[in-house]
C-alpha cells in the first residue's frame, strides 16, 4: 500500500444541460490486489461526505466499484455492457440509481497513473445525468 497524492475532477451534466464540476486534491493510498487497483481516501467537507472513506477498485478497463462508507454509505458499480442498480446515499436521502458505463480507461500502475470513468445515472429509469471522473494519482513514497 503506497501513500499517494490524488487529484480528482468530477463533471456532471444534468438532464437540463446544467453542468457542474468539482476538483479535489487529497492524499490517500494506492494498493494492488488480485489484478485490481484500489484507491482509497477520506472524504471531506469539500466532497459533501465528511466522515466517510471512499474506496475505488478498478480491474483493467472493464469494471470499477466506488464504495463509500462512514457517515454516508454508497456502492456504485461501473461495468462495460451492463447496467447496475446501485445504492447511493447523500445528505438528502438514500436512492437506488441505475449506472450505465460508457468508458473506463485504466492507466494505473504500482506507482500511480490515471483513471477515467464515464457513465450515465438514472433514477426510476429516468435519465439524471452524464458523469465523468478523472483521477491523476502520484506516488508520495
TIKOLLUM-587804 format. One line per 10 residues: their letters; for each residue x, y, z of N, C-alpha, C. Coordinates in steps of 0.001 Angstrom, whole numbers. Layout:
N
a	X Y Z X Y Z X Y Z ~ ...
% end
This chain:
141
xxxxxxxxxx	854 -1167 0 0 0 0 902 1232 0 ~ 705 2100 -981 1529 3284 -1100 726 4533 -807 ~ 1384 5492 -156 755 6787 69 851 7572 -1234 ~ -280 8166 -1660 -337 8855 -2943 -1041 10203 -2823 ~ -749 11057 -3795 -1480 12302 -3976 -2552 12019 -5015 ~ -3803 12351 -4695 -4939 12083 -5579 -5497 13414 -6057 ~ -5488 13602 -7364 -6146 14752 -7978 -7353 14206 -8721 ~ -8529 14706 -8363 -9765 14196 -8945 -10566 15354 -9518 ~ -11124 15123 -10698 -12052 16079 -11298 -13323 15316 -11639 ~ -14445 15830 -11173 -15748 15215 -11408 -16597 16190 -12221
xxxxxxxxxx	-17174 15695 -13316 -18013 16511 -14191 -19379 15849 -14272 ~ -20422 16639 -14089 -21792 16135 -14163 -22602 17066 -15055 ~ -23267 16471 -16048 -24167 17228 -16912 -25560 16654 -16713 ~ -26438 17470 -16122 -27792 17027 -15771 -28711 17080 -16991 ~ -29896 16530 -16811 -30864 16428 -17910 -31255 17787 -18492 ~ -31116 18857 -17741 -31440 20196 -18260 -30193 20900 -18802 ~ -29149 20120 -19132 -27872 20610 -19654 -27103 21486 -18677 ~ -27484 21442 -17407 -26723 22168 -16386 -25468 21362 -16071 ~ -24312 22023 -16197 -23032 21361 -15983 -22425 21813 -14663 ~ -21961 20843 -13874 -21250 21185 -12638 -19944 20407 -12612
xxxxxxxxxx	-18922 21059 -12072 -17608 20444 -11959 -17100 20606 -10540 ~ -16364 19609 -10096 -15738 19664 -8778 -14313 19132 -8928 ~ -13376 19823 -8312 -11997 19352 -8297 -11558 19166 -6859 ~ -10802 18114 -6627 -10350 17776 -5282 -8915 17276 -5363 ~ -8081 17755 -4464 -6729 17221 -4299 -6609 16787 -2848 ~ -6207 15542 -2655 -6099 14986 -1309 -5029 13904 -1305 ~ -4711 13409 -141 -3812 12263 -46 -4642 11022 251 ~ -4081 9897 -89 -4755 8627 151 -3777 7500 -63 ~ -4307 6344 -420 -3455 5181 -659 -3800 4528 -1987 ~ -2822 3829 -2533 -2989 3023 -3739 -2453 1642 -3420
xxxxxxxxxx	-3252 628 -3699 -2866 -751 -3424 -3206 -1593 -4643 ~ -2519 -2701 -4808 -2796 -3637 -5892 -3057 -5006 -5300 ~ -4234 -5572 -5621 -4607 -6895 -5115 -5338 -7663 -6199 ~ -4920 -8878 -6432 -5585 -9789 -7366 -5843 -9152 -8730 ~ -4891 -8397 -9243 -5036 -7791 -10559 -5872 -6535 -10594 ~ -6289 -6037 -9444 -7083 -4804 -9361 -6294 -3749 -8595 ~ -6579 -2489 -8909 -6006 -1380 -8166 -7075 -783 -7263 ~ -6669 -408 -6049 -7595 157 -5072 -7071 1524 -4648 ~ -7866 2552 -4908 -7573 3918 -4489 -8463 4190 -3288 ~ -7896 4724 -2213 -8678 4996 -1008 -8339 6385 -485
xxxxxxxxxx	-9375 7123 -64 -9157 8446 526 -10300 8784 1474 ~ -10003 9677 2412 -11016 10170 3340 -11748 11333 2692 ~ -13065 11283 2738 -13872 12387 2216 -13794 13560 3177 ~ -14097 14723 2655 -14022 15942 3461 -15266 16788 3220 ~ -15301 17911 3869 -16397 18857 3670 -16493 19263 2195 ~ -15350 19293 1505 -15319 19685 87 -16128 18736 -788 ~ -16170 17441 -442 -16929 16473 -1241 -18386 16383 -787 ~ -18664 16932 386 -20018 16841 928 -20269 15568 1711 ~ -19239 14759 1889 -19385 13471 2577 -18392 13343 3725 ~ -18176 14422 4460 -17235 14429 5576 -17571 13292 6541
xxxxxxxxxx	-16534 12603 7009 -16738 11484 7920 -16874 10153 7209 ~ -16649 10140 5891 -16714 8905 5114 -15363 8621 4472 ~ -15171 7374 4078 -13992 6946 3334 -14473 6374 2009 ~ -13809 6759 911 -14152 6243 -412 -13049 5318 -890 ~ -13456 4131 -1369 -12544 3154 -1972 -12993 2921 -3405 ~ -12087 3110 -4350 -12370 2839 -5762 -11512 1654 -6163 ~ -12162 578 -6578 -11464 -620 -7029 -11709 -753 -8519 ~ -10626 -860 -9294 -10764 -948 -10753 -9942 -2122 -11276 ~ -10563 -2889 -12166 -9888 -4021 -12800 -9862 -3776 -14302 ~ -8641 -3654 -14811 -8404 -3421 -16233 -9252 -2245 -16717
xxxxxxxxxx	-9836 -2358 -17908 -10711 -1312 -18450 -12163 -1770 -18450 ~ -12495 -2726 -17572 -13798 -3372 -17629 -14757 -3019 -16497 ~ -14262 -2937 -15274 -15179 -2764 -14146 -14513 -1941 -13040 ~ -15317 -1080 -12431 -14871 -291 -11288 -16003 -260 -10274 ~ -15636 -269 -9005 -16634 -75 -7951 -16187 1100 -7098 ~ -17157 1903 -6707 -16902 3044 -5834 -17716 2804 -4572 ~ -17014 2527 -3480 -17688 2222 -2212 -17357 3324 -1216 ~ -18392 3945 -702 -18228 4978 334 -18828 4422 1615 ~ -18043 4516 2711 -18547 4037 3997 -18241 5063 5070 ~ -19074 5083 6088 -18927 6045 7181 -20220 6795 7383
xxxxxxxxxx	-20140 8126 7402 -21348 8925 7626 -22326 8821 6458 ~ -21828 8527 5254 -22661 8261 4072 -22177 6962 3448 ~ -23111 6099 3081 -22765 4802 2512 -23328 4674 1112 ~ -22454 4293 179 -22854 4107 -1213 -22046 2974 -1808 ~ -22616 2366 -2843 -21918 1326 -3573 -22320 1430 -5037 ~ -21438 1999 -5855 -21697 2144 -7284 -20820 1172 -8046 ~ -21392 500 -9045 -20638 -414 -9893 -20738 95 -11322 ~ -19580 287 -11924 -19484 790 -13292 -18838 -320 -14112 ~ -19612 -924 -15048 -19115 -2069 -15807 -19578 -1969 -17251 ~ -18639 -2180 -18159 -18965 -2147 -19586 -20040 -3163 -19938
xxxxxxxxxx	-21016 -2732 -20707 -22024 -3633 -21239 -23111 -4059 -20270 ~ -23098 -3533 -19049 -24104 -3914 -18064 -24621 -2687 -17344 ~ -25893 -2726 -17024 -26482 -1689 -16185 -26601 -2263 -14779 ~ -26123 -1491 -13818 -26201 -1917 -12430 -27113 -977 -11653 ~ -27913 -1545 -10774 -28751 -752 -9876 -28017 -699 -8542 ~ -27714 520 -8110 -26779 713 -7009 -27373 1588 -5910 ~ -26859 1379 -4710 -27247 2123 -3511 -26407 3399 -3450 ~ -27070 4572 -3361 -26354 5844 -3311 -26956 6719 -2222 ~ -26163 6966 -1187 -26628 7788 -69 -26051 9190 -193 ~ -26884 10188 65 -26470 11586 51 -26953 12229 1348
xxxxxxxxxx	-26523 13451 1609 -27055 14148 2788 -28571 14392 2688 ~ -29141 14204 1473 -30562 14459 1244 -31415 13197 1255 ~ -30773 12036 1345 -31519 10785 1374 -30799 9676 632 ~ -31398 8489 638 -30831 7305 9 -31621 6996 -1257 ~ -30900 6661 -2327 -31526 6385 -3613 -30983 5087 -4193 ~ -31781 4448 -5026 -31312 3355 -5868 -31222 3938 -7269 ~ -30008 3917 -7826 -29775 4533 -9127 -29291 3483 -10118 ~ -29591 3708 -11385 -29075 2870 -12457 -27788 3474 -12984 ~ -26748 2653 -13126 -25447 3107 -13615 -25140 2349 -14907 ~ -24880 3115 -15975 -24570 2523 -17269 -23227 3081 -17735
xxxxxxxxxx	-22197 2231 -17777 -20842 2667 -18135 -20752 2986 -19615 ~ -20082 4078 -19915 -19759 4442 -21295 -18293 4141 -21587 ~ -17416 4383 -20576 -15994 4156 -20792 -15259 4071 -19458 ~ -14318 3143 -19389 -13363 3063 -18286 -11986 2976 -18937 ~ -11128 3912 -18601 -9768 3923 -19119 -8810 3896 -17936 ~ -8232 2737 -17696 -7396 2491 -16531 -5932 2464 -16950 ~ -5189 3491 -16565 -3753 3552 -16825 -2981 3600 -15510 ~ -3456 2856 -14523 -2789 2808 -13221 -1695 1747 -13227 ~ -662 2006 -12450 365 1009 -12185 748 1151 -10714 ~ 1730 415 -10270 2059 406 -8842 2575 1754 -8338
xxxxxxxxxx	2943 2662 -9234 3441 3976 -8831 2421 5096 -9010 ~ 1239 4793 -9518 216 5823 -9744 -349 5708 -11138 ~ -597 6869 -11758 -1144 6868 -13108 -2469 7590 -13160 ~ -3268 7244 -14180 -4544 7913 -14428 -5679 6911 -14524 ~ -6858 7379 -14162 -8084 6597 -14283 -9184 7527 -14763 ~ -9913 7118 -15804 -11011 7894 -16358 -12252 7013 -16411 ~ -13366 7523 -15908 -14627 6791 -15957 -15721 7724 -16478 ~ -16523 7222 -17409 -17653 7979 -17944 -18876 7069 -17882 ~ -19982 7596 -17319 -21175 6779 -17137 -22409 7677 -17036 ~ -23576 7072 -17226 -24831 7791 -17020 -25502 7265 -15758
xxxxxxxxxx	-26311 8129 -15161 -27095 7765 -13977 -28561 8001 -14295 ~ -29400 7027 -13920 -30845 7247 -13985 -31463 6924 -12637 ~ -32608 7512 -12397 -33362 7299 -11166 -34766 6902 -11577 ~ -35225 5720 -11146 -36530 5191 -11570 -36652 5170 -13087 ~ -35571 4771 -13757 -35479 4669 -15217 -35589 6008 -15928 ~ -35505 7111 -15213 -35493 8445 -15819 -34066 8980 -15789 ~ -33603 9399 -16948 -32248 9924 -17080 -32012 11060 -16098 ~ -30869 10997 -15403 -30494 12054 -14454 -29306 12868 -14964 ~ -28213 12149 -15346 -27010 12897 -15717 -25987 12018 -16424 ~ -25112 12706 -17170 -23878 12118 -17684 -22787 12509 -16710
xxxxxxxxxx	-21898 11580 -16403 -20865 11815 -15402 -19505 11372 -15905 ~ -18493 12143 -15533 -17114 11777 -15808 -16312 12003 -14535 ~ -15403 11071 -14253 -14483 11236 -13136 -13079 10966 -13673 ~ -12178 11910 -13418 -10808 11819 -13888 -9883 11840 -12669 ~ -9080 10793 -12527 -8118 10693 -11427 -6705 10788 -11970 ~ -5869 11541 -11279 -4427 11548 -11515 -3791 11182 -10177 ~ -3076 10068 -10142 -2523 9535 -8899 -998 9585 -8979 ~ -370 10184 -7944 1090 10269 -7907 1611 9706 -6591 ~ 2642 8912 -6690 3269 8268 -5537 3947 9322 -4650 ~ 3734 9252 -3331 4379 10142 -2380 5510 9463 -1613
x	5676 8160 -1779 6723 7423 -1038 8099 7713 -1605
% end
